[in-house]
Amino acid sequence: MATAAANTLFQAPAGWVSATAAKLRAAGLEVLAPVKRQSDVVDLAPLAANNGLATKYLNTLLPLKRLFFPETEVLLHYGQGESKGVALNVPAAPEGERAILGCRPCDAAALAALDLVFKWDYDDVRYARHRERTTVVAFACTQPNAACFCTSVGGSPHGEAGSDALAFLTADGGALIKPLTEKGAKLIERLDGIVQPAPDGAALPAPPAVAPKFDVERVKPWLDAHFEDPFWTEATLACLGCGACSYLCPTCHCFDIVDEATWNRGERRRNWDCCSFSLFTLHASGHNPRPTQAARYRQRVMHKFKYFPDRFGRLACVGCGRCVRTCGAGQSLLNVLGAIEAKGSGIP
């Protein structure tokens, strides 16, 4: 194979995902791909004989972030040491190369937001190691639904941010693959015999249309001026505070650190947390600075569309639509942002 280079197009035949996974596993890599767990549930998981590769799916149920920022992870073990001292053991950072095939571009784009958090004032060792050892090959989105709004937040069904390579699945089960980074180019080089340079004149398909659902430029100015506003109570009465939106969001990154121990040993864990929970900001004194669900929902919207942009210069939302599709109470973020946009048009 000719040397793979970023922005050079490659082609792969039908069955290339399974063949790629087998070849990379033989080389010692961990490989995850979209697997159908139930009739309508697809997630990134190792391919095996008892599960099947999914080729037609809107998105994975769980966000890509869990493979870099796990739902729960042990930070250290502690226990009684010699002479009644304390023995500490920090688990080794994850080792070995890993390839992820089949996340959607919106999930890959979320990694850029997480990088800003976990490599900000402190370089999170475990997160950084996951990023270093992983090559991400996103599958271009072909059939977004009404809940998707990537184009409203600067993304695209064919967005390239956060991916090392972008694959465009073809009708016959093959793919056109565009390497985007050095890691992506190296992965394609390892697939000699499976992936080949595309013929001259090969072209990528146009992205499917995703009509903008709101104008983000009108959202933040209103948020800047309306921290205290009756709108928050009126707009968020349906919110149950269940946290489903945050747990399935690819950019949410709140966590808690807890000790789980017996009388002589234990472990310190980092667990996902959620600003929608009533206990999230509860002080030991009993005071809660966000005592109502409206205040907590306001925090979620403010964080994504005001606080994060103020601090990092970008939104903490990629428009994947999971929060809209998942909310059991029909508390659509799109409706809330649309109402804010309408108010923003008349800011004094």
C-alpha distance (Angstrom), angle and dihedral (degrees) to the residues before:
residue distance angle dihedral
M1 . . .
A2 3.77 . .
T3 3.78 113.6 .
A4 3.77 108.8 -76.6
A5 3.78 112.8 -121.8
A6 3.75 134.0 -177.2
N7 3.81 112.9 -92.0
T8 3.84 92.1 20.3
L9 3.80 112.2 122.1
F10 3.82 121.4 -127.0
Q11 3.78 132.8 -174.3
A12 3.78 132.6 -143.1
P13 3.83 129.5 -166.3
A14 3.80 129.6 -125.0
G15 3.80 111.6 -66.2
W16 3.78 91.9 27.1
V17 3.82 95.4 135.1
S18 3.81 93.9 58.3
A19 3.80 91.1 42.1
T20 3.79 90.9 48.1
A21 3.80 92.0 49.1
A22 3.81 91.5 50.1
K23 3.80 93.1 48.8
L24 3.79 94.6 46.9
R25 3.81 92.7 45.8
A26 3.79 89.1 52.0
A27 3.81 87.1 55.1
G28 3.80 90.2 53.7
L29 3.80 100.4 -99.3
E30 3.77 125.5 136.6
V31 3.82 107.4 -125.9
L32 3.80 127.5 -163.0
A33 3.79 125.0 -174.5
P34 3.82 137.3 167.4
V35 3.79 107.8 -70.2
K36 3.80 127.1 -175.5
R37 3.80 107.1 -126.5
Q38 3.80 95.8 173.3
S39 3.78 134.2 0.6
D40 3.79 92.3 -79.1
V41 3.82 103.8 17.1
V42 3.80 121.9 92.2
D43 3.78 125.5 177.0
L44 3.78 138.7 165.2
A45 3.80 107.9 -96.4
P46 3.82 140.2 138.0
L47 3.80 111.8 -73.9
A48 3.82 113.3 -115.3
A49 3.79 140.4 163.8
N50 3.80 92.6 -95.6
N51 3.78 96.9 52.9
G52 3.76 132.7 52.8
L53 3.77 135.1 -131.4
A54 3.80 110.6 -109.5
T55 3.79 115.9 -140.9
K56 3.82 100.7 167.9
Y57 3.78 114.2 54.3
L58 3.78 137.7 122.3
N59 3.78 95.1 -136.5
T60 3.77 140.3 -38.5
L61 3.78 114.9 -81.7
L62 3.80 93.8 -126.9
P63 3.80 122.1 49.0
L64 3.79 124.0 -107.2
K65 3.82 90.2 -119.6
R66 3.82 91.6 79.6
L67 3.82 89.4 71.8
F68 3.81 90.5 58.6
F69 3.79 101.2 26.7
P70 3.83 104.5 30.3
E71 3.80 123.6 -148.7
T72 3.80 87.7 -114.4
E73 3.79 131.4 2.6
V74 3.78 137.1 171.7
L75 3.81 114.0 -114.4
L76 3.80 96.3 -178.8
H77 3.79 143.7 -12.9
Y78 3.78 121.2 -136.2
G79 3.75 134.9 -176.3
Q80 3.77 146.8 146.5
G81 3.76 110.8 -57.0
E82 3.77 133.3 -170.6
S83 3.81 118.9 -50.4
K84 3.81 89.9 16.1
G85 3.80 91.0 -64.7
V86 3.77 126.4 138.5
A87 3.79 119.7 -100.8
L88 3.82 117.2 -154.4
N89 3.78 126.7 -165.4
V90 3.79 122.7 -175.5
P91 3.84 112.6 -158.1
A92 3.78 113.7 -119.4
A93 3.77 117.3 -103.1
P94 3.81 113.2 -99.6
E95 3.80 114.0 -83.4
G96 3.78 136.2 -158.1
E97 3.78 133.6 51.9
R98 3.78 120.6 -74.9
A99 3.81 134.8 -166.8
I100 3.79 124.0 -160.1
L101 3.79 115.0 -160.5
G102 3.77 123.0 -172.4
C103 3.78 111.0 20.5
R104 3.78 114.1 139.6
P105 3.84 122.1 -107.7
C106 3.81 91.6 -110.0
D107 3.81 91.1 58.6
A108 3.79 91.9 46.8
A109 3.81 90.3 49.6
A110 3.81 89.0 55.7
L111 3.81 89.6 65.3
A112 3.80 88.8 69.0
A113 3.82 89.0 59.5
L114 3.81 93.0 46.0
D115 3.82 90.0 49.8
L116 3.79 89.1 60.2
V117 3.80 91.1 54.6
F118 3.80 101.6 40.8
K119 3.81 94.0 41.0
W120 3.79 96.2 40.8
D121 3.82 119.9 94.1
Y122 3.80 90.0 -13.6
D123 3.79 127.1 30.1
D124 3.81 103.0 -131.1
V125 3.80 103.0 -138.0
R126 3.79 98.1 -154.9
Y127 3.80 95.1 45.6
A128 3.80 91.4 45.8
R129 3.79 91.5 51.1
H130 3.80 91.7 51.8
R131 3.80 89.8 51.2
E132 3.79 93.8 47.8
R133 3.79 95.2 50.1
T134 3.81 97.6 44.1
T135 3.79 130.9 85.1
V136 3.81 112.4 -162.3
V137 3.81 120.0 -151.4
A138 3.80 109.0 -176.2
F139 3.81 123.1 -160.1
A140 3.80 112.5 -133.6
C141 3.79 112.8 -114.2
T142 3.80 113.7 -110.6
Q143 3.83 106.0 174.2
P144 3.82 113.2 29.0
N145 3.79 114.3 -179.9
A146 3.80 134.8 -140.2
A147 3.81 93.0 -81.5
C148 3.81 93.8 57.9
F149 3.80 116.4 99.1
C150 3.81 106.8 163.7
T151 3.81 92.3 134.4
S152 3.81 90.1 57.5
V153 3.81 91.3 61.8
G154 3.80 99.5 41.4
G155 3.80 99.1 -86.6
S156 3.80 136.4 111.9
P157 3.81 138.3 -150.4
H158 3.81 83.6 -113.5
G159 3.81 95.9 40.5
E160 3.80 117.2 152.4
A161 3.81 102.2 -160.7
G162 3.79 114.6 121.8
S163 3.82 95.4 6.6
D164 3.79 126.1 111.9
A165 3.80 90.5 -157.6
L166 3.79 134.8 4.7
A167 3.82 120.8 -143.0
F168 3.80 124.2 -158.7
L169 3.81 109.6 -158.3
T170 3.80 115.9 -139.0
A171 3.80 128.5 -146.0
D172 3.81 92.9 -104.5
G173 3.82 93.2 56.1
G174 3.77 95.3 -97.8
A175 3.79 127.8 109.3
L176 3.75 147.6 -142.0
I177 3.80 109.6 -133.2
K178 3.78 127.8 -158.8
P179 3.82 115.8 -165.2
L180 3.79 111.7 -143.6
T181 3.80 105.3 178.5
E182 3.77 139.1 26.4
K183 3.81 89.6 -98.8
G184 3.79 90.4 53.7
A185 3.80 92.0 49.1
K186 3.81 91.2 49.8
L187 3.79 91.4 50.7
I188 3.80 91.0 53.4
E189 3.80 90.2 49.4
R190 3.80 88.9 57.3
L191 3.80 89.4 56.3
D192 3.79 95.9 65.9
G193 3.80 106.5 153.2
I194 3.79 92.8 30.0
V195 3.79 104.3 50.1
Q196 3.80 119.9 40.5
P197 3.81 134.7 179.2
A198 3.78 110.8 -83.7
P199 3.81 116.9 -115.9
D200 3.76 119.6 -97.1
G201 3.77 111.1 -82.8
A202 3.80 95.6 30.1
A203 3.78 108.7 144.2
L204 3.78 134.9 -165.8
P205 3.81 118.2 -118.7
A206 3.77 120.6 -107.1
P207 3.82 114.9 -100.6
P208 3.80 117.4 -102.1
A209 3.77 114.9 -101.7
V210 3.79 117.0 -96.1
A211 3.77 108.4 -178.3
P212 3.83 113.5 -140.0
K213 3.81 110.8 -102.4
F214 3.82 96.9 -162.3
D215 3.80 141.3 -3.7
V216 3.79 107.2 -106.5
E217 3.80 90.5 -163.6
R218 3.81 88.3 68.9
V219 3.80 94.7 45.9
K220 3.80 103.0 62.9
P221 3.84 97.7 48.6
W222 3.80 89.2 56.4
L223 3.81 91.7 46.8
D224 3.81 89.8 50.4
A225 3.81 90.4 59.2
H226 3.81 104.2 33.1
F227 3.78 112.4 57.2
E228 3.80 88.7 132.1
D229 3.77 107.6 45.0
P230 3.84 135.0 133.0
F231 3.80 87.2 -126.4
W232 3.80 91.9 80.5
T233 3.79 93.0 60.9
E234 3.79 94.2 42.0
A235 3.79 95.4 46.7
T236 3.78 98.9 44.6
L237 3.79 104.8 43.7
A238 3.80 90.6 112.5
C239 3.83 94.7 55.8
L240 3.81 111.5 113.9
G241 3.80 96.1 -170.8
C242 3.80 90.9 -125.3
G243 3.81 94.2 141.0
A244 3.82 96.1 -135.1
C245 3.80 91.1 127.6
S246 3.81 92.8 54.3
Y247 3.79 96.3 42.5
L248 3.80 91.6 52.5
C249 3.80 94.9 40.0
P250 3.83 112.5 107.4
T251 3.82 93.3 -146.1
C252 3.83 103.7 40.0
H253 3.78 108.0 109.3
C254 3.82 109.1 170.3
F255 3.78 113.6 138.7
D256 3.78 141.8 173.2
I257 3.81 127.5 -144.8
V258 3.80 115.7 -142.2
D259 3.80 137.8 172.4
E260 3.79 116.9 -129.1
A261 3.79 107.9 -168.2
T262 3.77 148.6 156.8
W263 3.79 123.9 -153.6
N264 3.82 95.8 -73.5
R265 3.80 108.4 17.1
G266 3.74 142.6 26.6
E267 3.76 148.1 149.1
R268 3.77 135.7 -117.5
R269 3.80 112.4 -131.9
R270 3.76 136.2 -168.9
N271 3.81 110.9 -143.5
W272 3.77 132.1 -178.1
D273 3.78 113.2 -100.4
C274 3.79 133.9 -176.4
C275 3.80 135.5 -137.6
S276 3.82 89.1 -142.4
F277 3.79 91.6 69.1
S278 3.80 116.8 99.0
L279 3.82 91.1 -135.7
F280 3.80 94.5 51.1
T281 3.82 95.2 93.4
L282 3.80 99.3 20.3
H283 3.83 109.3 134.4
A284 3.79 123.9 -142.1
S285 3.81 86.7 -113.4
G286 3.79 90.1 62.1
H287 3.80 93.9 -108.4
N288 3.79 116.5 130.5
P289 3.83 116.4 -166.2
R290 3.82 88.9 -160.9
P291 3.79 101.0 44.6
T292 3.81 98.6 160.5
Q293 3.78 133.7 56.9
A294 3.80 88.4 -122.4
A295 3.81 90.0 59.5
R296 3.78 90.7 48.6
Y297 3.80 94.0 48.4
R298 3.81 89.0 47.5
Q299 3.80 87.9 55.6
R300 3.81 91.3 53.8
V301 3.81 93.2 51.5
M302 3.81 93.8 40.6
H303 3.79 92.3 49.8
K304 3.78 94.5 52.8
F305 3.78 99.3 40.1
K306 3.83 105.1 26.7
Y307 3.81 117.1 14.2
F308 3.81 97.2 42.7
P309 3.83 93.5 46.3
D310 3.82 90.1 46.8
R311 3.80 91.0 53.5
F312 3.80 103.8 32.7
G313 3.80 106.0 19.0
R314 3.81 96.7 -118.5
L315 3.79 140.2 75.9
A316 3.79 122.1 -93.7
C317 3.80 90.9 -138.3
V318 3.82 130.6 80.8
G319 3.81 98.8 -174.9
C320 3.81 97.1 -116.9
G321 3.82 90.6 147.9
R322 3.81 96.4 -137.9
C323 3.81 91.7 126.8
V324 3.80 90.6 53.4
R325 3.80 94.9 46.6
T326 3.80 95.2 43.5
C327 3.81 105.2 44.3
G328 3.80 107.9 113.0
A329 3.79 91.6 -159.5
G330 3.80 96.9 50.0
Q331 3.82 91.9 -115.0
S332 3.80 94.2 158.1
L333 3.79 116.7 -164.1
L334 3.80 86.9 -154.4
N335 3.80 91.1 61.1
V336 3.80 91.6 48.4
L337 3.80 93.6 48.2
G338 3.79 91.1 45.2
A339 3.79 90.0 54.0
I340 3.81 90.7 48.0
E341 3.81 90.3 50.0
A342 3.79 90.1 52.8
K343 3.80 90.3 50.4
G344 3.79 90.5 44.2
S345 3.77 91.0 59.5
G346 3.79 88.9 67.2
I347 3.82 100.7 42.1
P348 3.83 109.5 147.9
